[in-house]
Amino acid sequence: MPADQTRTQADKPLLAVLRGERRDPSPMWMMRQAGRYLPEYRQLRQDKGSFLDLVYDAEAAAEVTLQPLKRFPKLDAAILFSDILIVPFAIGQNLTFVTGEGPRLTPSLTAAELDDLTPYLARLEPVYETVRRVRTALEPGKALIGFAGSPWTVATYMVAGQGSRDQSEARRLAYADPERLMVVWETRQDSPARHAVRTCHDRRRHRAPSVRGPVSPQSARQRQRPFRETAPSSERTPPTRGRWDSPCSLPRSHLYGRIRQGCGSSS
């Protein structure tokens, strides 16, 4: 890494803490940092008309990414405004958002094979343009956290074509045909892991395993371990204390212990 880039990263409190240093006050960022609680976001969303139009407008997506820092200047990081289903969209599934119901992916992988899909990787380029714009606008002391979905979370949408409370379609596939699920995961891992790296200006990403609750802790560790081990080296380098890529999401009760173990004790 060039010396000037190393100095720049050393000046960012969030990255310093992730390397194991202690800072007072502790750096701060928030879950769902950009979004509906901000009136300026709601206005921009109304102007754009649809969620996907907002995500794919690099200028608007950069503005949404930066809105929380403009309102709360003491935040130490921006979180890229994007969606975890951008990657299946690039792999070849069609992505739409149904008002009041959420995202839809077609064809679902209960009705089609991955080989039936035609990848359109250019669909990721607007996201990278958003990253470039945010990097240019960020203050030197602020970090940029990338955004991607965990293998299981994204696979549940790809298999069922939509979200669900219990992820039954994906769980049935996991037990009935684990090899096919692994093919889905391997395809999802190849581009999203690299997508996550490309969206991380500061080599940090926010990975969202927000629907893993119905999966047992043992099954989650067993099924996701291969993908953690094959992630690009820039994602696997741990800091001195804790792990920066711990599942900081919306956890279910049986995950609290794992999150505490992954994030490291502050005592």
C-alpha positions as CSV (number, residue, x, y, z in Angstrom):
1,M,0.0,0.0,0.0
2,P,1.5,3.4,-0.9
3,A,2.8,5.4,2.1
4,D,0.4,8.3,1.5
5,Q,-2.6,6.0,1.5
6,T,-1.3,4.3,4.7
7,R,-1.1,7.8,6.4
8,T,-4.6,8.6,5.2
9,Q,-6.0,5.4,6.7
10,A,-4.1,5.9,9.9
11,D,-6.0,9.2,10.4
12,K,-9.4,7.5,10.4
13,P,-10.5,6.6,13.9
14,L,-12.8,3.7,12.8
15,L,-10.0,2.0,11.0
16,A,-7.6,2.5,13.9
17,V,-10.0,0.8,16.3
18,L,-10.5,-2.1,13.8
19,R,-6.8,-2.6,13.8
20,G,-6.9,-3.0,17.6
21,E,-6.1,0.5,18.8
22,R,-8.0,2.3,21.5
23,R,-9.5,5.7,20.7
24,D,-11.4,8.1,23.0
25,P,-14.1,8.8,22.2
26,S,-14.8,5.5,20.4
27,P,-15.7,6.0,16.7
28,M,-19.3,5.7,15.8
29,W,-21.5,4.6,13.0
30,M,-25.1,3.4,13.0
31,M,-27.1,0.5,11.6
32,R,-29.4,1.7,8.8
33,Q,-27.5,5.0,8.9
34,A,-29.2,6.3,5.7
35,G,-32.9,6.0,5.1
36,R,-36.4,6.8,5.9
37,Y,-35.8,8.5,9.3
38,L,-34.2,11.4,7.3
39,P,-36.7,13.9,5.7
40,E,-34.0,14.7,3.1
41,Y,-33.9,11.0,2.1
42,R,-37.7,10.8,1.9
43,Q,-37.7,13.8,-0.4
44,L,-35.0,12.4,-2.7
45,R,-36.7,9.0,-2.8
46,Q,-40.0,10.7,-3.8
47,D,-38.2,12.7,-6.5
48,K,-36.6,9.5,-8.0
49,G,-39.9,7.5,-7.9
50,S,-38.5,4.0,-7.2
51,F,-35.9,2.4,-4.9
52,L,-33.9,0.9,-7.8
53,D,-33.9,4.2,-9.7
54,L,-32.4,5.8,-6.5
55,V,-29.8,3.0,-6.2
56,Y,-28.8,3.2,-9.8
57,D,-28.5,7.0,-9.9
58,A,-24.9,7.3,-8.8
59,E,-25.2,11.0,-8.0
60,A,-28.4,10.4,-5.9
61,A,-27.0,7.3,-4.2
62,A,-23.8,9.2,-3.2
63,E,-26.0,12.0,-1.8
64,V,-28.0,9.4,0.3
65,T,-24.7,7.9,1.5
66,L,-23.5,11.2,2.7
67,Q,-26.7,12.6,4.1
68,P,-26.2,11.2,7.6
69,L,-22.7,12.7,7.9
70,K,-24.1,16.1,6.9
71,R,-26.8,15.9,9.6
72,F,-24.6,14.2,12.2
73,P,-21.0,15.4,11.6
74,K,-19.5,13.4,14.4
75,L,-20.2,10.1,12.7
76,D,-16.9,8.4,11.7
77,A,-18.0,6.6,8.6
78,A,-20.3,6.6,5.7
79,I,-22.1,3.4,4.7
80,L,-22.6,2.8,1.0
81,F,-26.2,3.2,0.0
82,S,-27.0,0.1,-2.0
83,D,-29.0,-3.2,-1.8
84,I,-27.9,-6.7,-1.2
85,L,-29.9,-8.0,-4.2
86,I,-27.8,-5.9,-6.7
87,V,-25.5,-9.0,-7.1
88,P,-28.3,-11.5,-8.1
89,F,-29.5,-8.8,-10.5
90,A,-26.1,-8.7,-12.1
91,I,-25.9,-12.6,-12.1
92,G,-29.0,-12.6,-14.3
93,Q,-32.2,-12.6,-12.1
94,N,-34.7,-9.8,-12.7
95,L,-35.1,-7.5,-9.7
96,T,-38.2,-5.5,-8.9
97,F,-39.6,-3.9,-5.8
98,V,-43.3,-4.3,-5.1
99,T,-44.8,-1.5,-3.1
100,G,-45.8,-2.7,0.4
101,E,-44.3,-6.2,-0.2
102,G,-40.6,-5.8,-0.9
103,P,-38.2,-7.2,-3.5
104,R,-38.8,-9.9,-6.1
105,L,-36.3,-11.9,-8.0
106,T,-37.4,-13.8,-11.1
107,P,-37.0,-16.5,-12.1
108,S,-36.6,-18.0,-8.6
109,L,-34.1,-20.8,-8.3
110,T,-36.9,-23.2,-7.3
111,A,-38.1,-22.8,-11.0
112,A,-34.8,-22.3,-12.8
113,E,-31.2,-23.3,-12.8
114,L,-28.2,-20.9,-12.5
115,D,-27.1,-22.0,-16.0
116,D,-30.4,-20.5,-17.4
117,L,-29.4,-17.0,-16.3
118,T,-27.4,-14.5,-18.4
119,P,-25.1,-12.4,-16.3
120,Y,-25.1,-8.6,-16.8
121,L,-22.1,-7.5,-14.7
122,A,-22.4,-4.0,-16.1
123,R,-25.3,-3.6,-13.7
124,L,-22.8,-3.2,-11.0
125,E,-21.0,-0.3,-12.6
126,P,-23.3,2.4,-11.2
127,V,-22.6,1.2,-7.7
128,Y,-18.8,1.6,-8.3
129,E,-19.5,5.1,-9.7
130,T,-21.3,5.9,-6.4
131,V,-18.2,4.7,-4.6
132,R,-16.0,7.0,-6.6
133,R,-18.2,10.0,-5.9
134,V,-18.4,9.3,-2.2
135,R,-14.7,8.9,-1.9
136,T,-14.2,12.3,-3.6
137,A,-16.6,14.0,-1.2
138,L,-15.7,12.3,2.1
139,E,-13.6,14.3,4.6
140,P,-10.1,12.8,5.2
141,G,-11.0,11.5,8.7
142,K,-14.1,9.6,7.6
143,A,-14.1,6.0,6.5
144,L,-16.3,4.4,3.8
145,I,-17.9,1.1,4.7
146,G,-19.0,-1.1,1.8
147,F,-22.3,-3.0,1.8
148,A,-23.1,-6.6,0.8
149,G,-25.3,-9.5,1.9
150,S,-24.0,-12.7,3.5
151,P,-24.2,-15.9,1.4
152,W,-27.2,-17.3,3.3
153,T,-29.2,-14.1,3.3
154,V,-28.8,-13.6,-0.5
155,A,-29.4,-17.3,-1.2
156,T,-32.7,-17.2,0.5
157,Y,-33.9,-14.5,-1.9
158,M,-32.4,-16.2,-4.9
159,V,-34.0,-19.5,-4.2
160,A,-37.5,-18.3,-3.2
161,G,-37.6,-15.2,-5.3
162,Q,-38.6,-13.1,-2.3
163,G,-38.1,-12.7,1.4
164,S,-39.9,-14.8,4.0
165,R,-40.1,-15.1,7.7
166,D,-38.7,-18.6,7.9
167,Q,-36.8,-19.0,4.6
168,S,-38.5,-22.4,4.1
169,E,-37.6,-22.7,0.4
170,A,-33.9,-22.2,1.0
171,R,-33.9,-24.5,4.1
172,R,-35.6,-27.2,2.2
173,L,-33.0,-26.9,-0.6
174,A,-30.2,-27.0,2.0
175,Y,-31.4,-30.3,3.4
176,A,-32.8,-32.0,0.3
177,D,-30.1,-30.9,-2.2
178,P,-27.1,-29.4,-0.4
179,E,-24.9,-29.7,-3.5
180,R,-27.2,-27.5,-5.5
181,L,-27.3,-24.9,-2.7
182,M,-23.5,-24.9,-2.7
183,V,-23.5,-24.2,-6.4
184,V,-25.8,-21.2,-5.7
185,W,-23.5,-20.0,-2.9
186,E,-20.3,-20.5,-5.0
187,T,-21.8,-18.5,-7.8
188,R,-22.9,-15.8,-5.3
189,Q,-19.6,-15.8,-3.6
190,D,-17.4,-15.4,-6.7
191,S,-18.9,-12.0,-7.7
192,P,-20.2,-10.6,-4.4
193,A,-17.0,-11.1,-2.5
194,R,-15.2,-9.1,-5.1
195,H,-18.1,-6.7,-5.4
196,A,-17.8,-6.1,-1.6
197,V,-14.1,-5.4,-1.9
198,R,-14.7,-3.0,-4.8
199,T,-17.3,-1.1,-2.8
200,C,-14.9,-0.7,0.2
201,H,-12.7,2.3,-0.1
202,D,-11.2,1.5,3.3
203,R,-11.2,-2.3,3.0
204,R,-14.1,-2.6,5.3
205,R,-17.6,-3.8,4.5
206,H,-20.9,-4.1,6.3
207,R,-22.2,-7.6,5.6
208,A,-25.8,-8.1,6.4
209,P,-26.8,-11.6,7.6
210,S,-30.1,-10.3,8.8
211,V,-32.3,-13.3,8.1
212,R,-30.1,-16.1,9.6
213,G,-32.2,-16.5,12.7
214,P,-34.1,-19.7,11.6
215,V,-30.7,-21.4,10.9
216,S,-29.1,-23.1,13.9
217,P,-25.7,-21.7,15.0
218,Q,-24.0,-25.0,14.1
219,S,-25.5,-25.1,10.6
220,A,-24.7,-21.4,10.0
221,R,-21.0,-21.9,10.9
222,Q,-20.7,-25.1,8.9
223,R,-22.3,-23.8,5.8
224,Q,-20.7,-20.4,5.7
225,R,-17.2,-21.4,6.8
226,P,-16.0,-22.3,3.3
227,F,-17.0,-18.9,2.0
228,R,-15.2,-17.0,4.8
229,E,-12.1,-19.0,4.2
230,T,-12.1,-18.3,0.4
231,A,-12.9,-14.6,0.7
232,P,-10.3,-12.3,-0.9
233,S,-7.3,-11.9,1.4
234,S,-8.1,-8.2,1.9
235,E,-11.3,-9.3,3.6
236,R,-9.7,-11.9,5.8
237,T,-6.9,-10.0,7.4
238,P,-8.0,-9.6,11.0
239,P,-7.1,-6.6,13.3
240,T,-5.2,-7.1,16.6
241,R,-8.4,-7.5,18.6
242,G,-11.8,-8.8,17.5
243,R,-13.0,-9.2,13.9
244,W,-14.1,-6.3,11.8
245,D,-16.4,-8.5,9.7
246,S,-18.4,-9.8,12.6
247,P,-22.2,-10.2,11.9
248,C,-23.3,-6.7,13.0
249,S,-26.8,-6.9,11.8
250,L,-30.3,-7.5,13.3
251,P,-29.4,-10.6,15.3
252,R,-31.7,-13.3,16.6
253,S,-31.2,-14.4,20.2
254,H,-29.1,-17.5,19.6
255,L,-26.6,-15.4,17.7
256,Y,-25.8,-12.9,20.5
257,G,-23.1,-15.1,21.9
258,R,-21.4,-15.5,18.5
259,I,-21.6,-11.8,17.9
260,R,-20.0,-11.0,21.3
261,Q,-17.3,-13.6,20.6
262,G,-16.7,-12.2,17.1
263,C,-16.6,-8.6,18.1
264,G,-14.3,-9.2,21.1
265,S,-14.9,-8.1,24.6
266,S,-14.3,-4.5,25.6
267,S,-13.3,-5.4,29.1
